[in-house]
């Protein structure tokens, strides 16, 4: 009997200890989630960057879902937070704080996010290319390795109702042929590094000497933000810090402006 009683006591103590450990673990997880919950835009961007480059295939989407649960709209997520995360990843790469593998994973997932969003009903509604009749050619020279910035900019142009064609790693003559075959209101280039500037300068000079009529050439990207006299150095018409600035300086019509004019005429 004593052995039986002793066994029951041991089992009871063991169950109590296990329950205590489980409760402690759950409290620890809850506390960690509470502490790690982002409270500012910058913290949300940092968290999104971490998860986009993580081993998990879906954790970055969970971050976006949690962000939208706080009241942030889908439009703000894809126009503010995701582009900011892309820039942050680029900065971390330049500072040698992330690996090439992490950057590649992050870039791939960011492009997938933009592709998925462009296929959504809202994304398709925003892509009003026929009524506006204006188009843009985003040029990524064959020597350019950083493509994410151009895809981010293209997505934002589309959200303004502009049709965007991507010229990815084409040779200079192929770029000329694409421009001659199209009817573009603007040529865009995203410059991510000093090397990009040199190649952009060469390509812009080639375009201006080869084309009979050259649309306005606009450059943007991280290197543009940090460089002085970049327009003069590259031969571009405008160096801009945002898609909205590019639209304004090239005097392009947008969906919002067209809808506003329609409402005023009613």
Order of alpha helices (4+ residues) and beta strands (2+ residues): alpha-alpha-alpha-alpha-alpha-alpha-alpha-beta-alpha-beta-alpha-beta-alpha-beta-alpha-alpha-beta-alpha-alpha
